[in-house]
Amino acid sequence: MRPDYRRGMTRIAVLGAGKIGEALLAGLLAAGRSASDLIFTERHPERAADLTTRLGVEAADITAAVTKADVVVVAVKPQDIAPVLAELGAALRPGTLVVSLCAGLPTALFEGGLPAGTPVVRVMPNTPMLVGEAMSAVSAGAHATDEHLAVAEEMLGAVGRVVRVPESQQDAVTALSGSGPAYFFFLVEAMIDAGILLGLPRSVAADLIVQSAFGAARMLRDSDDHPVILREAVTSPAGTTIAAIRELERHGVRAALIAAIEAARDRSVELGRSMQRD
Ligand SMILES: NC(=O)c1ccc[n+]([C@@H]2O[C@H](COP(=O)([O-])OP(=O)(O)OC[C@H]3O[C@@H](n4cnc5c(N)ncnc54)[C@H](OP(=O)(O)O)[C@@H]3O)[C@@H](O)[C@H]2O)c1
């Protein structure tokens, strides 16, 4: 029977309820999904019991979870995929949508191990999913339709924002938003060090920078202005900001960021190739 993907009618199984899997379950519950529409699998019985106590969601083995689901979300580490795929392939009902959150694994790898015609959607999320502010990019596999993409988008919309990209762009997505939070953490860390150099207590420097980062992020997301316009608004003639900007340009920070993100993209391509060889 064809699954009914209307809102609230889908039963979702999450295979691997680690950091990302748990964040997704929590986000779906917070968005109004009933715990009885969700199910998860975990390797460690103690962790499974703890999650069931905290979230009220039932745990099961892969075969039982998959048999009950319309959508199966794979959230194990990429290196753990082989046994999961073998079990999933044997238990999957025809027409079940498989949504992979596994970084770097192509949809073709899933399609090769699942019943012919299985719709697969590949997702690159990022760690702000843990606070309901993920940036996720979704790509359709060979048998996934617009409707399947919409189901994945609705589900991931419970834990942040979602864009659609062709699968060929997933290495670039990995370099930008997948690794992106780390670049911001790195910048904040460096700016806190600068505050300490200027004689501020570490906690004060951290408060000043973290709240500035949060405020700037909200302005970037919620205003329609380009970052250049927002920066120009705090860059007055002969003022403090332009003195700092001159130093950032002199030290090649813009070029360093572009090169860093290009290196992350290249590494993603390399890792993808090595995972397909293994
Ligand atoms: N964290 C990120 O920033 C991020 C960003 C983008 C994408 N992702 C992707 O999201 C996925 C999950 O990442 P994560 O950070 O949540 O990893 P994680 O915390 O290690 O979670 C994976 C969970 O799956 C469990 N697991 C492994 N094999 C299993 C099996 N056969 N049956 C049932 N459960 C199994 C693991 O149990 P054990 O504890 O026994 O290993 C673990 O609890 C990965 O594929 C990753 O590439 C993560």
PDBQT file of the ligand as one rigid body, heavy atoms in Angstrom, charges set to zero:
ROOT
HETATM    1  N1  LIG A 301      26.973  15.880  14.171  1.00  0.00    +0.000 N 
HETATM    2  C1  LIG A 301      27.042  16.628  13.062  1.00  0.00    +0.000 C 
HETATM    3  O1  LIG A 301      27.510  17.771  13.047  1.00  0.00    +0.000 OA
HETATM    4  C2  LIG A 301      26.507  16.149  11.770  1.00  0.00    +0.000 A 
HETATM    5  C3  LIG A 301      26.342  17.065  10.733  1.00  0.00    +0.000 A 
HETATM    6  C4  LIG A 301      25.876  16.599   9.535  1.00  0.00    +0.000 A 
HETATM    7  C5  LIG A 301      25.581  15.267   9.369  1.00  0.00    +0.000 A 
HETATM    8  N2  LIG A 301      25.746  14.404  10.398  1.00  0.00    +0.000 N 
HETATM    9  C6  LIG A 301      25.452  13.015  10.167  1.00  0.00    +0.000 C 
HETATM   10  O2  LIG A 301      24.477  12.571  11.075  1.00  0.00    +0.000 OA
HETATM   11  C7  LIG A 301      24.712  11.205  11.357  1.00  0.00    +0.000 C 
HETATM   12  C8  LIG A 301      24.667  11.007  12.846  1.00  0.00    +0.000 C 
HETATM   13  O3  LIG A 301      25.692  11.795  13.436  1.00  0.00    +0.000 OA
HETATM   14  P1  LIG A 301      25.770  11.981  15.020  1.00  0.00    +0.000 P 
HETATM   15  O4  LIG A 301      26.722  13.089  15.261  1.00  0.00    +0.000 OA
HETATM   16  O5  LIG A 301      24.392  12.016  15.580  1.00  0.00    +0.000 OA
HETATM   17  O6  LIG A 301      26.485  10.586  15.410  1.00  0.00    +0.000 OA
HETATM   18  P2  LIG A 301      26.331   9.759  16.766  1.00  0.00    +0.000 P 
HETATM   19  O7  LIG A 301      26.083  10.667  17.923  1.00  0.00    +0.000 OA
HETATM   20  O8  LIG A 301      27.497   8.811  16.808  1.00  0.00    +0.000 OA
HETATM   21  O9  LIG A 301      24.974   8.949  16.523  1.00  0.00    +0.000 OA
HETATM   22  C9  LIG A 301      24.869   7.769  15.760  1.00  0.00    +0.000 C 
HETATM   23  C10 LIG A 301      24.097   6.774  16.615  1.00  0.00    +0.000 C 
HETATM   24  O10 LIG A 301      23.769   5.641  15.831  1.00  0.00    +0.000 OA
HETATM   25  C11 LIG A 301      23.981   4.491  16.649  1.00  0.00    +0.000 C 
HETATM   26  N3  LIG A 301      24.156   3.296  15.810  1.00  0.00    +0.000 N 
HETATM   27  C12 LIG A 301      25.235   2.929  15.083  1.00  0.00    +0.000 A 
HETATM   28  N4  LIG A 301      25.011   1.758  14.453  1.00  0.00    +0.000 NA
HETATM   29  C13 LIG A 301      23.769   1.365  14.798  1.00  0.00    +0.000 A 
HETATM   30  C14 LIG A 301      22.974   0.239  14.477  1.00  0.00    +0.000 A 
HETATM   31  N5  LIG A 301      23.429  -0.744  13.692  1.00  0.00    +0.000 N 
HETATM   32  N6  LIG A 301      21.728   0.169  14.996  1.00  0.00    +0.000 NA
HETATM   33  C15 LIG A 301      21.257   1.154  15.797  1.00  0.00    +0.000 A 
HETATM   34  N7  LIG A 301      21.970   2.242  16.141  1.00  0.00    +0.000 NA
HETATM   35  C16 LIG A 301      23.212   2.354  15.649  1.00  0.00    +0.000 A 
HETATM   36  C17 LIG A 301      25.236   4.852  17.394  1.00  0.00    +0.000 C 
HETATM   37  O11 LIG A 301      25.439   3.998  18.502  1.00  0.00    +0.000 OA
HETATM   38  P3  LIG A 301      26.943   3.854  19.118  1.00  0.00    +0.000 P 
HETATM   39  O12 LIG A 301      26.989   4.877  20.209  1.00  0.00    +0.000 OA
HETATM   40  O13 LIG A 301      26.989   2.460  19.589  1.00  0.00    +0.000 OA
HETATM   41  O14 LIG A 301      27.938   4.137  18.039  1.00  0.00    +0.000 OA
HETATM   42  C18 LIG A 301      24.913   6.294  17.816  1.00  0.00    +0.000 C 
HETATM   43  O15 LIG A 301      24.111   6.366  18.968  1.00  0.00    +0.000 OA
HETATM   44  C19 LIG A 301      26.066  10.834  10.738  1.00  0.00    +0.000 C 
HETATM   45  O16 LIG A 301      25.879  10.066   9.569  1.00  0.00    +0.000 OA
HETATM   46  C20 LIG A 301      26.682  12.156  10.394  1.00  0.00    +0.000 C 
HETATM   47  O17 LIG A 301      27.467  12.069   9.207  1.00  0.00    +0.000 OA
HETATM   48  C21 LIG A 301      26.194  14.818  11.600  1.00  0.00    +0.000 A 
ENDROOT
TORSDOF 0
